[in-house]
Amino acid sequence: MDALEITGGTALRGTVKVSGAKNAALPLLAVSLMGADKLTLENLPALADTNSMIELLEHHGLTVARNDETVSFSGSATNFDAPYELVAKMRASILVLGPLLARYGEARVSLPGGCAIGTRPVDLHVKAMQKLGATVELADGYIQARAPKGLTGARIVFPFVSVGATENAMMAAALARGTTELVQAAREPEIIDLATCLNAMGAKITGHGTDIITIEGVDALHSTNHQVLPDRIEAGSFAIGAAMTCGHLRLETIVPEHLESLFDVMRDAGASIKTGADWAEISASNRLQAVDIETRPYPGFATDLQAQYMAMMCLADGSSVISETIFENRFMHVPELARMGANIIVDGRSAVVKGREALKPAPVMATDLRASISLVLAALTIDGVSRVNRIYHLDRGYSRLEQKLGACGAKLQRIQT
């Protein structure tokens, strides 16, 4: 199993070209099951998760052609079974449920796996398919769904905001008969990117980016080329790294407005942030000030940046309260940060972080994707050598991380343990 050995104490300085967004790429990959022709995705990040999804699409029968970060999909599905050995690798595999059901009238999808950061139940996905007229059963660890006469538009009211359920319902409704209305839908940029791609294929979706999305079903979707939007979580992680190490980074190929909730609190903490049309420059010359945050659905503070922000607050002047409202078990990085000397007290879904002037080197264990990058960022600030174990989590969500950090002055190497 691989680990990262990090010699910290050097400020990050340089330019980073941000990759395509993992959280946008995964539903876009699922869209390839829906079209009658070819779908080409550009700026597709090279990640373990995107590779797993491509492997699943090949299992379903699609033909895949790759050229670096441009991947094309053609053909029709011949297998409607998403087996455990493929789906268990990541939770986003459930996103094939809606496309298979809408296009082919049947799907058998294993209950998903992935990061253990909460229950993240699939019931919202199942109920959405049932609202659209599908017969759904849960048996032997599988979701078995059928709609032999096709899906029918419906009004679906989500009890709480769910990005994945919004995506699955939107894809399924695109090929349903009649009109579908999604109420309390997710508003994330990745939702907008998915709708943009579907509309380019001939779907009729409006309201994306608001909490009410309307979909007029169409008979078929055609081919298109679509560029995956930049990864706001990767960009935010590098922004935090620049401030933590008292460095200066220029982030290119980003959408700055997608990061407003992070940039606002970073400015309050004392970081300098300048933005342009598709870039941002982040720097800090002094110790940051403690600032409280609470994770919320977009446009609130992203839960996927909470662990990284906590690592930054471990070195801030004063105490901060970090509240997690999205997932109930997303503080698993706390014990590992504590091994590095962090002073953190968890009380339910909130954590009180008392900043220290410095952390200390230690061997730590990554527990999930975002926890892993928080430990890497913490290690970059430490005078001495730290080791972050189980970094296969990093490979799931950060494309060429070592090369990008190394080009900005970080001293790190991948080793086998």
Steps between C-alpha positions, in 0.01 A plus 500: 500500500636842406576787735623856458815602683497878542782727615319818598594853588513642147248757373302405192580737215413474133214441258254211501274407211191355663361177355144414404259439786462147630152575632392624158676228301330204667137588409618615155652157447167341592332716231689298238246219559215725385593621153430325171829629357844596631578705810846657524617645831796737508702606806412168665729461803717189520389358836436163657130589524462602134691188396264288711197660339645445151561136590135472604383658172711251304339223703160630391615466138611847392803550276755740649773691316754699704743772402652646816222707664259458209284187515228394255218252560292327235271203458208379707485320831466123471528423871278672755659347809745714701672237718632537851866457407483813283248711691662438840794716400302826522156630585459697179444172313132527598477776238459234229158413650306788344663483154456121466141513620406793274665370183456123533219453753697292746799515733651285770753701700691385806474715808804730477823528693761776537613728781358415842400855591137438576207282410413695182187285446379416150134535592469841329623346174258209534201720586574728205495203260174377655345845458591479131306175475767233549452185705792478741602225740797469737615140514829321569692828514369621164259766376284326240294744294269454203298732278412288195263765365739786572500769766239771548565855618407587858542760772779386733549685827829412671480510882850646507758605244679207338739555211506136389124453517446823305741377231343155475147640483598763242660242272208259530242775440678619185365194315168468688163579343364837608626757747699444817551758773777454758430702815774579753751392237873543550646821355867400471704604194531130417120482464514790253780329307296180474192687376712691248630175354155338489350807331776491241391142429139612445352490850266779616609601849442838661551640849834329561691707750180565696316277744224420249605321181253428220560226244291450187560142393624426147502180295874476444832675555767554236878540496694795637841613621511637854783646709495408869499810721803573726523332839410753767600258777848449357532875452385564858746244636791673327375841617500378859847350452635834379365681805609230748860501380517881472561461130362638175313297240333597177214264414408487132205351308258550790161666552564744788131552582474129583741567788344813647396335829858382558669818381278714726606321819863480387503876456348535847783279628760733348586342165545717192285387207481656155279362224450538128275341241652152535778536756572584861814593692519402865772602746564550869800653672393468864324255726129482420217590740244245618161523324193280558331315215194280448466268201189547290374397155623726220540798502593442865836376623574166331519191719775376267721788623428460870795271582745724313365809675532327837866429428548872429326597825733268693768764439284811536521757777205437735218244513252414227181293492450277198149359460420219257134489390526277191652171616477365852840329506737742331743568784706184457804713417495650850694219676762507226544877521528455875794265440668799339437706814170666408270604785147402394197411711202339324151547638243329279503667163723787610872519569683766700848559359753684713776617271866430569805679368633176351421132457743211531599223258321168538385193309127535427229298327262631234142393569322650200563718196478848651656393831803382306569837339455677836780286642723575202442874541574480873822307431616768254514752785707285735878520539589134474385185322143373519347197332141485378392138460218351289521770234294297256227736620696791348519323166120489494463878488824689425658470158884506498510647850866424566610661174291812561620544857858416407501767229407752770787412732356217709738221595313172484534155357279197462629189671376145546435385854 
